[in-house]
Amino acid sequence: MSSTSSTVLITGVAGYLGSIISDHLLKAGHKVIGIDNLSFGSAPLNHLCEQSAFEFYREDARNEGAMAALIKKADVIIPLAAVVGMPACLRDPWLATSVNLEAIRLINRLRSPGQLVIYPNTNSGYGIKSGSTFCTEETPLEPISIYGRTKCQAEIELLNSPNAITLRLATVFGMSPRMRLDLLVNHFVYSAITDGYLVIFEKDFKRNFVHVRDVADCMVHCIANSARMVGKPYNVGLDSANLSKAELAMKVKEFVPNFYVHFSEVGSDPDKRNYIVSNQRLREAGFEAKRTLETGIPELIKGYRMIGRSTYKNV
């Protein structure tokens, strides 16, 4: 598929990822058709309205009639609409299943085999590991939450269909027009700037991280190179950022010296993810994340000083 003039349909376009991905796709010469129910408002898309290559429809991604009409216009579909994260999914499991899984099944049923789907899964699907486990795309998926289970089931169904690429995203960080503070790096930096302290449970549990704009650039790369990438999942993360919670906190402290971190031996984190992730397959496909924590943390500090204390938390 040519990277010069694809029409890309994005559900959940006004979200943390969608608002950034749309911008990068438009700059790469694509047309973007965005769908969102605007549950978090329209502000994340305001900067795109002057773009003639951007269309917007206020719709629910589960509306079959609307989706059938809009899918016909697209070369590429990026389904971002989701109930995101363990706490939000636990709050309403029915909604999580409906949006995270049933809406993907709807898209897969309505699209033609010639239409490319690029699906963002989460690498939380690898579940509870030892912290020394090096997860590749061949590592069995063992999701521990309804969020992970719905996302992984959707991935399996797409990969069993033609013309699909799935991206197992590391924990994303960085500023976005629809900011999220529940993501680990974003949360740690926010606590450092606004509270000055943080209590951390299970400090040695490891995660992988990736900048939101690297995710957007990866989407652009997948469209341009879809012919050789389809049919496979790809881990999307930063090789230099396989860090424990303690290591991440100390990294933040380098930029906020008065940040007090307490490692608690009492209590636990309900999110038990603990693994190291390999991004080699994606690198061999020609893409490598490049925005580091050393640049992302100052970006977040600058952003939080601008917005101050806010109501942007996802749950």
C-alpha positions in Angstrom: 0.0 0.0 0.0 1.3 3.4 -0.9 2.1 5.8 1.9 1.3 8.9 -0.1 -2.5 9.1 -0.2 -4.3 6.6 2.0 -7.7 7.4 3.7 -7.4 6.3 7.3 -10.5 5.8 9.5 -9.7 6.2 13.2 -12.2 5.4 15.9 -11.6 7.1 19.3 -9.9 9.9 17.4 -10.2 12.4 20.2 -8.3 10.3 22.7 -4.8 10.4 24.1 -3.4 8.4 21.1 -5.9 9.5 18.4 -5.3 13.2 18.6 -1.5 12.7 18.1 -1.7 10.0 15.5 -4.1 12.0 13.4 -1.7 14.9 13.4 1.2 12.7 12.2 -0.9 11.0 9.5 -2.0 14.3 8.1 1.6 15.6 8.0 2.6 12.4 6.2 0.0 13.1 3.4 -2.9 10.9 4.4 -6.5 11.8 4.8 -8.1 11.1 8.2 -11.7 10.3 8.9 -12.2 10.5 12.7 -15.0 9.0 14.8 -15.5 9.7 18.5 -18.4 10.1 20.9 -16.5 13.0 22.5 -17.0 11.7 26.0 -13.9 13.7 26.9 -14.9 16.8 24.8 -13.8 18.1 21.5 -10.7 20.2 22.6 -8.2 17.5 21.6 -9.2 17.9 17.9 -9.6 21.7 17.7 -6.2 22.1 16.1 -7.1 19.7 13.3 -10.3 21.5 12.1 -8.4 23.7 9.6 -7.1 20.7 7.8 -9.1 19.9 4.7 -7.9 16.3 4.8 -9.5 15.8 8.2 -13.1 14.8 8.5 -15.0 14.2 11.8 -18.1 12.3 12.7 -19.6 12.3 16.2 -20.6 8.7 16.4 -20.3 5.6 18.6 -17.9 3.0 17.2 -20.5 0.3 17.9 -23.2 1.9 15.7 -23.3 -0.6 12.8 -25.1 1.7 10.3 -22.7 4.5 10.8 -19.6 2.3 10.8 -20.7 0.4 7.6 -21.0 3.7 5.7 -17.7 5.2 7.0 -15.6 2.0 6.6 -16.5 2.0 2.8 -14.5 5.2 2.5 -11.3 3.9 4.1 -8.1 2.2 2.9 -6.9 1.8 6.5 -8.7 1.4 9.8 -7.1 2.2 13.1 -9.5 1.2 15.9 -8.5 3.3 19.0 -11.9 3.5 20.7 -11.6 1.6 24.0 -12.2 1.6 27.7 -8.6 1.8 28.7 -6.8 0.4 31.8 -7.7 -2.0 34.5 -9.6 0.3 36.9 -11.8 1.8 34.1 -12.7 -1.7 32.8 -13.5 -3.1 36.3 -15.8 -0.2 36.8 -18.0 -1.3 33.9 -17.0 -4.8 32.5 -20.0 -4.9 30.1 -18.9 -1.6 28.5 -15.3 -2.7 28.4 -16.3 -5.9 26.5 -18.7 -4.0 24.2 -16.2 -1.4 23.2 -12.9 -3.3 23.4 -14.0 -6.5 21.7 -17.5 -6.4 20.2 -16.7 -3.1 18.3 -13.6 -4.7 16.8 -15.6 -7.7 15.7 -18.0 -5.3 14.0 -15.2 -3.6 12.1 -13.7 -6.9 11.1 -17.0 -8.1 9.8 -17.8 -4.9 7.9 -14.4 -4.4 6.3 -13.2 -6.0 3.0 -10.1 -8.2 2.9 -8.4 -5.4 1.0 -8.7 -2.9 3.8 -5.8 -2.8 6.2 -6.4 -2.8 10.0 -3.7 -1.6 12.4 -4.7 -2.5 15.8 -3.1 -1.2 19.0 -3.0 -3.9 21.6 -1.2 -3.6 25.0 1.8 -5.5 26.0 0.1 -6.0 29.4 -1.2 -9.1 27.7 2.0 -10.8 28.7 0.6 -10.8 32.2 2.6 -11.8 35.3 6.2 -12.7 34.6 9.3 -13.0 36.7 10.8 -9.7 35.7 13.7 -11.7 34.1 11.4 -13.0 31.4 12.3 -11.6 28.0 9.0 -11.3 26.1 9.0 -11.6 22.3 5.9 -11.8 20.1 6.1 -15.6 20.5 5.7 -15.4 24.3 2.3 -16.7 25.3 -0.3 -14.1 26.1 -1.6 -14.4 29.7 -3.6 -11.3 30.4 -4.6 -10.8 34.0 -7.3 -8.2 33.7 -10.5 -7.7 31.7 -8.7 -4.9 29.9 -5.9 -7.3 28.8 -8.3 -10.1 28.0 -10.6 -8.1 25.8 -7.7 -6.5 23.9 -5.9 -9.8 23.4 -9.0 -11.5 22.2 -9.6 -8.8 19.6 -5.9 -9.1 18.5 -6.3 -12.9 18.0 -9.5 -12.5 15.9 -7.8 -9.8 13.7 -4.7 -11.9 13.1 -6.8 -14.8 12.1 -8.3 -12.5 9.4 -6.5 -11.1 6.3 -4.6 -7.8 6.1 -4.1 -7.0 9.8 -1.2 -5.7 11.8 -1.3 -5.6 15.6 1.0 -3.4 17.8 1.6 -4.5 21.4 2.2 -1.1 22.9 4.5 -0.6 25.8 3.2 1.9 28.5 2.9 5.1 26.6 4.2 8.5 27.9 4.3 12.1 26.8 2.1 15.1 26.4 -1.1 14.9 24.4 -4.1 17.2 23.8 -6.2 14.6 25.7 -3.9 14.1 28.5 -3.8 10.9 30.7 -2.3 10.9 34.1 -2.9 7.2 34.9 0.0 6.0 32.7 3.0 5.2 34.8 5.6 7.7 33.5 3.0 10.5 33.2 1.7 9.7 36.8 5.2 9.6 38.4 6.2 13.0 36.9 2.8 14.5 37.8 3.2 13.3 41.4 6.7 14.8 41.5 5.6 18.2 40.2 2.3 18.6 42.0 2.6 16.5 45.2 6.4 16.3 45.7 6.2 12.6 46.9 5.1 9.2 45.8 4.5 5.8 47.5 5.5 2.9 45.3 4.4 -0.7 45.8 6.4 -3.6 44.4 9.2 -1.4 43.3 11.1 -4.0 41.4 8.4 -4.8 38.9 9.6 -4.0 35.4 7.8 -2.3 32.5 8.7 -1.2 29.0 7.8 2.4 27.8 7.3 4.3 24.6 6.5 7.9 23.7 3.1 8.7 22.2 4.7 10.3 19.2 6.8 7.2 18.5 3.5 5.3 18.5 2.1 7.7 15.9 5.2 7.4 13.7 5.0 3.6 14.0 1.4 3.8 12.6 2.7 5.8 9.6 5.5 3.3 9.1 3.0 0.4 9.2 0.9 2.0 6.4 3.9 2.5 4.2 5.2 -1.0 4.8 2.0 -3.0 5.3 2.7 -5.5 2.5 5.6 -7.1 4.4 4.2 -6.5 7.9 0.7 -7.9 7.8 -0.3 -11.0 9.7 2.0 -10.5 12.7 2.0 -8.8 16.1 4.8 -6.3 16.9 6.0 -5.2 20.3 6.3 -1.4 20.2 8.6 0.0 22.9 11.9 1.7 23.7 14.8 -0.7 24.1 16.5 1.7 26.5 13.4 1.8 28.7 12.9 -1.6 30.3 12.9 -0.2 33.8 11.6 -1.2 37.2 9.3 1.2 39.0 12.1 2.1 41.3 14.4 2.8 38.4 11.8 5.0 36.8 11.2 6.9 40.0 14.9 7.6 40.3 15.0 8.7 36.7 12.3 11.3 37.5 14.2 12.4 40.6 17.1 13.3 38.4 14.9 16.0 36.9 13.0 16.9 40.1 15.6 16.6 42.9 13.2 17.3 45.8 10.9 14.5 44.7 10.5 12.2 47.8 9.9 8.5 46.9 8.9 6.0 49.5 9.1 2.3 48.6 6.4 0.6 50.7 6.8 -3.0 51.9 3.1 -3.0 53.0 0.4 -3.2 50.4 0.4 -4.2 46.7 -0.3 -2.9 43.3 -3.3 -4.6 41.6 -1.5 -4.4 38.3 1.1 -7.2 38.6 2.8 -6.7 35.2 6.5 -7.6 35.5 8.5 -8.3 32.4 11.2 -7.2 29.9 10.1 -6.7 26.3 12.0 -7.3 23.1 11.3 -4.9 20.2 13.6 -6.7 17.7 10.8 -7.8 15.3 9.7 -4.2 14.8 13.3 -3.0 14.4 13.8 -5.7 11.7 10.7 -4.3 10.0 12.4 -1.0 9.7 11.1 1.0 12.7 12.7 1.9 16.0 11.3 4.2 18.8 13.7 7.1 19.4 12.1 9.5 21.9 13.7 8.7 25.3 12.7 9.2 28.9 15.5 11.7 29.1 13.6 13.9 26.7 10.1 12.8 27.7 10.3 13.7 31.4 11.3 17.3 30.8 8.5 17.5 28.2 6.0 16.3 30.9 7.4 18.7 33.5 6.9 21.6 31.1 3.4 20.5 30.3 2.3 20.0 34.0 3.6 23.4 34.9 1.3 24.8 32.2 -1.8 22.9 33.2 -1.3 22.9 36.9 -3.6 20.6 39.0 -6.3 19.3 36.8 -9.1 16.9 36.3 -7.4 14.9 33.5 -7.1 11.6 35.3 -8.5 8.7 33.3 -10.2 7.1 36.2 
